[in-house]
Amino acid sequence: MWKARQLLRLEVSHVAGQQIRPSQYITTYGPGALLEGPGGPRIIASIENSGIPRHKSPLELEIVEPRLSMGLLDGAGIMRIPANAEIGVNDSQPLYETSTFPSWSLCTVHNRLYQLRYGDTRGCSGCDTYSTSEAWKKSRREAIRFVMACPEGHLDDVPWVSLVHMGNHNHNCRPRSLIWEGGGGSLRNVTIRCPDCGGNINLGFAYSMDLRCTGRFPEQGTQRPGCDSEAKMIQRGAANLRLSEIVTALTIPDRATRLHQILGRSVLRGAIRALYRNGNPSIEELRGTFEDLVDDGYLTRDEYTRIVSCRENIIHQVVREVLDDVHYESEHDFRNDEFSRLQSAASRGAPVSPASTPGGPPLFEVVRPDVRTFAGPGRHLLRITPVSRLRVVMVQKGYRRLDYASREITVGYHDGTKMWYPGVELFGEGIFIDLAPENDSLNFPEHFALNGVAAASWVNAQNNPQNHGLEAGTAELYKLNPIFVWWHTLAHRIINALAIDSGYSSAAVRERIYFRPDPDNPAVGRGGILLYTTQPGGDGTLGGMIALVPNFDRLLATALRDVNSCSNDPLCREELIRPGRQSGSACYACGLISETSCEYRNLFLDRNILADNLP
């Protein structure tokens, strides 16, 4: 059944709004992001300044995923960004507040760089006089395409007046506008000049300069406390101006039921925990607590009915699981937990017994008889497991400016009790791929030995991680393991094959790479991949992906058919992992996919490893 997309309307001008989906807010936008709208560019405000808390509290918008909250977010909550319909606001009205940014504009008719002041009826001195609102709209349409940013996450307008007076030291000159001379395809062909004193600067030179950072976070306001880092001029549409930090979690057994989602909400979990402080409560005491929560508006009558209709032992079991805290040493351990559950589900099915799934259909389902095995061209057996139901929670923790090694800026919102991060829950289906165990046992095989020059180069990289931006002894070293690179590259090849063979866009399929190294021998390990497609809301997609499992051998053949060739060969084929790089032979013609689909930003790939060691 098709479901209408839920849209969030952002305020992007005085008279119109720009609609985005809540899932776009998590993956692409968010606090501190620049949004290009019909009324010009604007900065998306932080959650506390967005107006959302005036409409609903985080408790009313909570997304329950305890593994993610306790395992990777230090106990913080996850809140969804509501759409207009949920708040009861007309779709034509803005819901999420934004601010104009940058404030400087460039009149392309008179080549004047100006900053509209409050109450002005014209910005550019050569333009006609307008009404205040028309002058404002004109300035927004002509917003300059350059801003400045620093690795600490700060963002501000370029100090154009200071730049043009830098050479002649006439710092007291305050012109109303600046002259923009020249043009063409190169920045060095543009000179910016002061009409009053003649001070000037070449734009190409200014673009390469280190600028003094003001310390401003425009999503939080206009405060400029200063910063010790140097800022750089950058185009406001640059992809590296804001790099989202996203963590995701798969809802896995034994917490993959609707009852877990209801009882796992913060208010219910707190009430139940308080009840357990006095010992193990009876079922009557639990029901009494649930009745009180209904009266207080924290639980609907339908949810109450769903809870009490379950067997008593099931209610107690789920309550105990909900109250159990989950801890992981690292995101890699978090991922390994999912890997173990996926492998177990592939061998046994999930849920193992339908009777143990209270409160409606499960959020994770594998039908054991539908699992298939196929031999690859290298005669290794792959197990292909259709995951007919899955739920993925995606959370934006923060963002970085300029590069991934810069400081992470949190986008969390503190409501006075705890931190909340914006997230979205997605429902869909997927295909889990790993090496087939013998006799469908739970004794999962280790990955076969990898041979070839490419594999050896990755072993050398793993032994010298500092040459590739990673520190020795950290949990991130698995990314340089050739077995991980093998699975990651295979995932990309299959995603591209889906686009060719089955009509799936590569941007519609996401990957999740699993790898568990042997702690005593880094050359040994177990790996697997989950390829999935999801949509926000509803009950997921229509089964198109899992329908490919019976004929997966055809898809695998498409993925590996041209693995030895690339339109960019021999340049692409000759690339090896080396100091300063985090990929081997991989380019957009053979191994890269949409960056929204790849969890590792199209890094840690090598076509040669796969070509030398076919599955």
N, C-alpha and C positions, 0 to 999 in steps of 0.2 A: 504494500500500500504506500503510495506516495504521500509525503508529508511536506507541507509548505515550509520553506526555510525561515528560521527565526532570525530577524534582523535587529541590530542595534543601531540606532540613529545617533550619530555624533554631531554636535554643534560645530559646523565649520564656516558659517557666515551668519550675518545678521538676519538673513531672510531665507536661508535654505540649509538643509542638512545633508550629510553624507552617510549612507547606510553601509554598515559592514556586519558580517556575521560574528557572533561571539567567538567562534573558532578562529576567525581571522585575527581577532584581538590577541589570542594566545600565540598563534604561530608567527604572525607578521608584525602586528602593531603592539600596542601596550603603552604604559606611561613612558614618556620621553621620546616617542616615535613621532616623526613628521608625517602628516597625512595631507596628500594633495587633493583638494576638493574644488568644486566649482567656484568657490569664493576665495581661492588662494590657499597657500599652505598654512597649516595650524599644528600646534604641538598638542599631543594627547596628555591630559592632566594626570597626575597621580590619583590613585583611587580615593584618597581622603579629600582631594580637591575636585573630584569628578561629579559630585552631586548624588552618586549612587547610594551612599550611606543615609541620605535623607529619605530615600524611598524604601529601602529594606536593609535590615541588619545582616551581617555575615551569617548568622545562625539560620536565617530564612533562606539563604542562598547556598548552603553548605553542600559540598560534594563529598560523599563518604568514600574514602580509600585509605584505610588505616595503615596498610603497608607503606604507602607513599608518605603519608603524614608523619608517621613515627620513624620510618626507616631512613628517609632522605631529607625531610623538612624539619627535623628537630621538634616534632610535636605540633607544628603549625597546622592550622586548618586550611582547607581548600574551598574557595567560594567561586561560584560561577558569576559571570557578568550577565545581568538580566537583559532580555529584549524588551522592547516597548510594550508588547502585548502582555507580558508578565506583570509589568508595573501598572498597566491600565492607562498608558499614555498613547495618544494617537500617533500613528506611524509618521506623520508629517512633523511631529514636534521633536526637538532635540532632547536626548536623555542623558548623554554623557558629555560633560563640559570640556571644551578645548580652549586654547588661547592662540592668538595670532603670533606667528613666528615664521621667518625673521621679520624685523620691523622696517628694514631698509627696502627701497624699491628702485627700479630702474625704468625711467621713461624712455622707451625706444624711439619716440618721435623726436624728442629734443635732446636725447643722449645725456640726461641728467640723473644722477644718483641722489636720491633724497630720502628723508625720513619724515613721514607725515606726523605732525604734532596735533595734540588734542585741539579740536575746534577749527583746524585749518580747512579752508574751502578749496585749496589747491596745494599739491605737494611740489610738483615740478614748477619752477618759476616761469617756464615758457608756456604752460598749459592755461586754458581758460579757467575762469572761476566756476566752481561747481557748488552744489549744496554739500553740506558736511557729509551726509551719507554717501553721495555719489563720489565725492573725493576719496572717501574711505574705500569704497568698492574698487575704484580705479587703482589705488595704491596696492591693494591686495592682488589684483590681477597682474601687477607689474613687480611682484615681490622678487628681490634679488635671489639668484640661485646659489649664492655662496654663504656659508656660515663658518664658525670655527669651533673645534672640538678638541678635547684633550683625553689622554688615556685614563684619567680618573673619572671619566663619565660626564664631565661638564660640557655644556653647549651654550653658545651665545652668538650675538651678532658680531660680525667682523668690525673692528674699530676703524672704520674707513677714514674718519677725520684725522685721527692720530697717525694713520699710515701716510697720508699725503703730506703731513707736516713733519714727518720724521727727519727728512734731510735738511730742511731749512730752519728747524728748531723754533718755528713760529707757533708755539703751542697755545697761544691765546686766541688764535684765529678760529672763529666758529661760523663757518658759512652755512647758509640754509640748505645748499645742495652742492654737489660736486659734478664736474664735467667728465663725461665718459668718452674718451677719444679713441678712435680706431675700432677694430673688430676683426672678423675673420675666424679661421679655425684654430688659431693659436692664442694662448693667454698673453704671450709676450708682445702681441700686436696691439694690446690695449694699454692705454695710459690713463690714469685717473688724476685729475687736476683740480686744484682749488681755484675758483673764479676770483677770489679776493686777493690772495697773496701770491698765487702762482705755484705754490708747493705741489709736487706731483710724485707719483710712484708708478712703476711698471707693474701691471697685474701679474705677469709671470714671475717676477722677482718676489712680489708680496706673497704669492701662492706657495713659494718654497721656504718662506721665512718661518722662524719660530716666534709665535706670538705670546704675549702675556695672558695667561688664563685668568678669567674673572671668578671662577668657582661657582658659576651659576648652574642651577638645574631648572630650566624653564618650566618643566612640568609641576614644579613646586612653588614657583613665584618669580619675583624679580630680584631677590637678594643676590648680592655678589660679594661673598666673603673673601674672595681671593684664593689662589691655588699656586703651589710651588712648581707644578708641572708646566711644561711648554705646550701651547695649543698649536694646532695646524688649521690652515684654511682648507675647507673641503666643500664639495658641491652637496647641496642639501638632499639630492636624490641618490647619493652614493650608497652602495649596498653595505659598506662597512661603517656607515655612520651610526647604526644601531644594530648590534648582533644579539639576538635573543638567546637567553639561557633557558632551555626547556628540559624538564624531566618528565618521563612518562612511566606509567605502571600498568601492567596487565592484571586484571582482576582474576585471581587464580583460586583453585580449590585450596583450602576448605572454607574460604570466605566468599565464594562466588554465588551466593543466593540473595534473593530480594530481602529475606529476613535479616541478613547481615547488614544490608544497606540501611534498613530502617533502624535497627537497634544500634548501629554504629554512629548515628548522629551525635554530635557533642552533647546536646541537652539530655538525650536519653541515656547515653553512656555515663554521664555524670550522675544522673538520678539512680541508675542501677548500681554504680560503684558505691554511692552513699548508702544504699540499702544493704550492700554486702559487707559494710564495715561492722555490722552487728552480727555477722555470721551468715550462713547460707540461708537465704529466704525461701519460704515455701512458694508454691505456684500461686497461691491466693495472694500473698504479699506482692509478688511480681505483677499480678493482674491489677491489684489495687493501685500500684505505682503507675501502671499504664493508663488506668482510668483517670488518675489525677493529671497526667500529661495531656490527655484528651481535653479535660476541662480547662487546662491552661493554654490550650491552642498549639501545643508542640507536637501533637499526634492527631491525625485525622481518625474519624470513626472507622473508615475503611481499613486504615493501617492497623488499628486496634483489632478489628475483626480478623485480619490476616494473621496477626500474632497469636491470638488466643485460639484460633482454629487449629494450630499446630499441636502435635502431641507434647505432653509435658516434658518428656526426656529431650525432645528436640529443642524446646525453648531453653531449657537449662544448658544444653550443649552449646547453642549459639551464643547465649549470654556469656558463658565462660570464654568462648573464642573471641568475642567482642572485647572483653575486659583484658585479654592477654596483650601485653605490650610487645611490639615487634621491634627488634634492633638488628641493624646490620653494620658491619665495620666499614663498608664502602659500597659505592654503587655497583661495583663488580659482584660483591656478595649478594646484593639485592637482585641482580640479574641472574645469578646462579640459582637462586631460589625458584625463580620463574622457569628456568631451564629444567630443573629437576621435576617440577610439576608437569611441564609439557611432555617430557619423556615418559613419565608415569602415565599420563592421560593417553598417550599414543599406544601404550602397551595394555592398559586396562580399560580405557574409555573414561569419560567424565560427564556427569557424575557417575560413580561406579554403580550406585543403586538409585534409580529414580525416586524411591520412597524416602531417601534421605535429603531431598531437595525441597524444603518447606518454603511457603510463601511465593509460589509462582514458578515460572521457568528459570533455569539457572542462567547466570551471566557468563558462564564458560561451559562449552559443551563439545565433546568429541564422541562420535559414534564409532565404537571400536570396529565393527565389520566393514566400515568404509575406508579403513587404512590400507594403503597399497605399498608395495615395494617394487622398485625398478632398478635394473642394472644399468650403470652408466657406460660410456664408451671405454672406460678403464676397468670395467668389470667389477666395480665396487657397488654394493647394494645400498641404495638410498631408500629410506622409509618416508613416505609422503602421507602426512596426516591432515585430513580436513578438519578445521576448527569451525564448526557450524555456527557457534555463538561465541562472541568475545566482547569484552568491554575494556576500553582503554581510557585511562584518565591522564590528561596532558596538562601540565602546570608550567607556567612561566615564572621562574624564580627571580629573574632579573635580566640585565642586559650589559653589554660592554660596548665601548666606543673604539673605533679604529682597528683593533685586532683582538684576537681571542686570548692573548696573554695580558691584556689590560685588566684593570680592576672591575669586578662585578658589582653593579649597582642593583640593589634589591628593588623589586616593585611591590613588596609586601605591604599590607595595611594592618596596623595595630589598632584594635578596637577598644583598648584599655584592659583587655583580659589576655589576649594572645595575638600572635601574628597570623594573618590570613594571606594566602597567595591566590591570584586568579587562575582558574583552571576551567577545563571543559571535559565532559565525559562523552565518549564516542562509542557507538555500537556498530558491530559489523561481523566479518568473517575473515578467515585466513587459512593459510597453508603452512604447516610446520614441517621442516625438512631436517632429518638427521641421518646418521648411518644406522642401518637396520641391525638390531641385535639378533643373535642366533636364537631360533625357536621362540621369538617374541618374549624373551625373558626380560627381567629388569637389570641384567648384567650388560650394560651398554658398552659397546666396543670403543677402544681408543682409535684416534685418527691414524690412518695409514701414514707411513713415512713419506715425507716430501723430499724430492730430489731436484737437482738443477741449480744453475748459477743464481737465479732469482731467489730461491728459497735460502740459499747460503748467505746472500746479501742481507736478507731480513734477520737471519740469526745474528749476523755481525751487528746490525742496527740494534737488536735487542740487548746485545752485550755492551753497547755504547749509546745508551738512550739520550745522554746529554747532547749528542750531536743532532738530535731530532726533536728537541723541545720538550723532552720528558726527563724526569729526575729518577735516578737509580733508587730502587727500593720502594717506589710508589705503586699503588694499585693500578695505575694506568699503563704499566709496562706490557700488559697483555695485548695492547693494540699493535705492538711491533712483532708479535709472535707470528711466524709464517702460517700456522694453522688458522689463526684468526683472520689473517689477510686472505687466505684461500676461501674461507666461508663468506667473507665480506664481498670478495670479487664475484663469487658464484651468485650471491644475492642480486648484485647489480646486473649481471648478465641475464638472470631469469626475469627481472623486472623489465628490462628492455625487450626481452623476448615476448613478454605478455603484451607489450604495446604492438609488436609486429604480428603475433600469432592470434591473439584473442581480443584485440581492440581496446584493451585497458590503456589509458594514458599512464605514462611512468609517474606523473605527479599524483595519480589517484591511488597508488600502491605505496605503502610504507614498509620499511624493514625493521627488524629487531634481531640483532646478531648476538648469539650466545657462544661463549667459549669458557671452558673450565680447564686450566692448565694443571698438569701434575706438579705438586709443590716440590717434588724431589728431582724432576727432570723436565725442564722447560720445552724440550723437543717432543714431549708427549702431552696429549690433551684430548678433550672431547669438545665437539662444537655442533652447532645447529643454527638454523635461521627460521624466523617467522615472517612471512610476507602477508600483509593484511590490508584490507580496505575497510574504511569505516565512514560513518556519517554522524553528525550531531543529532541527538534526539531520536525519536522513533525506536524501532527494535532492530535496526541494522540494515544491511543491504539485502539483495534479493537472491543470493546463492550463486551468483555467476562465477565466483572464484573457486569455491569448493567443487563446482561442477567440472572443473578442469582436472581434478585428481585422477579419475580413471584413465585419462589419456595424457598423463603427465610426461610420459616418455617422449611424446612428440614435442612438447614444450621444452624439455631438457635438450633435445637434439637441436632445436632452433637456437637455444642459448649458447651451445658449444660449437655450432657449425663453423663459425668464422673466428674462433678464438685465437687462431694463429695469424690472423691478418687484421689490418686496420688501414683506413684510408690515409692515415698520417704516418704509416711505416715508410722507411725504416726508423724515422725519428722516434716514434712512439715505442716501438719494440726494443730499442736500444736503451731506453730509460731504466736505470736501476735505482733503488733506494740508496741515497748517499747523504752525507752531512748537509743539513739545511733543508732537506726534503722529507716529506712524510708520505710519499707515494712512489711507486715504481712506474711500470708501464700502464698508464690509464689516461684516457682523454675523452672528450665528449663524443668522439666517433666510435669508441669501443667499450668504455667502462664507466663513465660518469652518468649520473641521473639527476633529476631535479633535487636541489638542495633541501627542499621541504620533505623529501622522501628519505633522504640519507641521514642517519643519526650521527654520522661522523664527518659531516661537511665535505663529502667526497674525498676524504683522505684515507690512508691505510689501505690502498688498493694496488694490485699488481696482476695484470693479465698474464704475465709470463709464468707466475706460480701455477695458475690454473691450467695453462697450456702444457706445462711440463708434467702436471700431475692430474690427469683427467679423472673424474669420479668413476 
